[in-house]
Amino acid sequence: MMKTKIMINVAFFLFLLSCQSSKTEIKEENKQVQNEVVSDIGIGPIKEVKLGPIDQSLVSKGKEVFEMKCTACHKLDERFVGPPLRGITKKRKPEWIMNMILNPVEMTQKDPIAKQLLAEYLTQMTFQNVSQEEARAILEYFRSIDEEQK
Ligand code: HEC
């Protein structure tokens, strides 16, 4: 009885291991793709963002959070501690931007574009304790800025 239980556990563990290794293979493939395109979705909790028309109440919430948590390092038009952020929504996918906000350390370790930015700016962007909703609001703020430019 005990023995079968152990056997089942071992089998399950092996099964999990095999899943894990195929996952890393897929990740490797993604990485190769990322090197070729301008930006992919990055690495982090955000897998898909659905964009609609610009939501003004989200924009003002995003602006508020941005001014509170990001302006210590970012300006819109000039290089500061970090890169200037005007035009960011034209350069990167919405998912990438949100993953950068929510998961900057892993991004700078594993995402080819973020890695390059760290090499250039030589300061680690750190997580600013931003919720997913706040990150989404910041994205909306960036969208509104980039929309103005047209
Ligand atoms: C401690 C300074 C610091 C803070 C605070 C900070 N960042 Fe950054 N950010 C950086 C640096 C430096 C980089 C470049 C990557 C690196 O070196 O880590 C960067 C990169 C980025 C990028 C990618 C830029 C590009 O050209 O692709 C985005 C987007 C971004 N930050 C958004 C934010 C937002 C939004 C906030 C506020 C929630 C924020 N950052 C807070 C320093 C900071």
Residues whose N, C-alpha, C, O or C-beta is under 5 A from the ligand:
A	BS01	HEC	K69 C70 A72 C73 V81 G82 P83 P84 I97 M100 I101 T108 A114 L117 L118 Y121 L122 T123 Q124 M125 T126 Q128 V130 I138
